[in-house]
C-alpha cells in the first residue's frame, strides 16, 4: 500500500446538504476510487466505486 492510499480520506458533503441532520452521503475521492458513506454512521461500511462507475451514477441522477 502506498502512502497516498494509507492517508486519511478527505470526506465532503454536497453544498446542497443542510446541517439539520438529514439523510446525507459523504464522498471521498482518491486517485483509484470514490468512497461513499452514510454521514450519520461514518464508521460503518463504505461503498467504493471506480471513477467511471461514479460518473455513470452522477449522469443517471442528473437525468431525474
C-alpha positions as CSV (number, residue, x, y, z in Angstrom):
1,X,0.0,0.0,0.0
2,X,1.4,3.4,-0.9
3,X,1.5,6.3,1.4
4,X,-1.2,8.0,-0.7
5,X,-3.5,5.0,-0.2
6,X,-2.9,5.0,3.6
7,X,-3.6,8.7,4.1
8,X,-6.8,9.7,5.8
9,X,-9.7,10.3,3.4
10,X,-11.0,13.8,2.9
11,X,-14.8,13.5,3.2
12,X,-17.2,16.1,1.9
13,X,-21.0,16.5,1.5
14,X,-22.8,18.3,-1.2
15,X,-23.2,22.0,-0.9
16,X,-26.9,21.3,-1.1
17,X,-26.8,19.4,2.2
18,X,-28.0,21.3,5.2
19,X,-27.0,21.0,8.8
20,X,-30.4,19.8,10.0
21,X,-29.1,16.2,10.5
22,X,-31.0,14.8,7.5
23,X,-30.1,11.9,5.3
24,X,-26.8,12.7,3.6
25,X,-24.0,10.8,1.9
26,X,-20.4,11.8,2.2
27,X,-17.8,11.3,-0.6
28,X,-14.0,11.0,-0.6
29,X,-12.1,10.9,-3.9
30,X,-8.8,9.1,-4.3
31,X,-6.8,8.5,-7.4
32,X,-8.1,5.0,-7.8
33,X,-11.6,5.1,-6.3
34,X,-14.6,7.1,-5.0
35,X,-15.5,6.2,-1.4
36,X,-19.2,6.8,-0.3
37,X,-20.5,6.6,3.3
38,X,-23.6,7.5,5.3
39,X,-22.9,10.8,7.1
40,X,-25.0,9.6,10.1
41,X,-22.9,6.4,10.5
42,X,-19.4,7.2,9.3
43,X,-17.7,4.2,11.0
44,X,-19.9,1.7,9.2
45,X,-19.1,0.1,5.8
46,X,-18.3,2.3,2.8
47,X,-19.3,1.8,-0.8
48,X,-16.2,2.0,-3.1
49,X,-16.6,2.5,-6.8
50,X,-14.4,3.4,-9.8
51,X,-14.4,6.9,-11.3
52,X,-16.3,5.5,-14.3
53,X,-19.0,4.0,-12.1
54,X,-19.3,7.2,-10.2
55,X,-19.6,9.3,-13.4
56,X,-22.3,6.9,-14.7
57,X,-24.2,7.3,-11.4
58,X,-24.0,11.1,-11.5
59,X,-25.2,11.2,-15.1
60,X,-28.1,9.0,-14.2
61,X,-29.0,11.0,-11.1
62,X,-28.8,14.3,-13.2
63,X,-31.5,12.9,-15.6
64,X,-34.0,12.5,-12.7
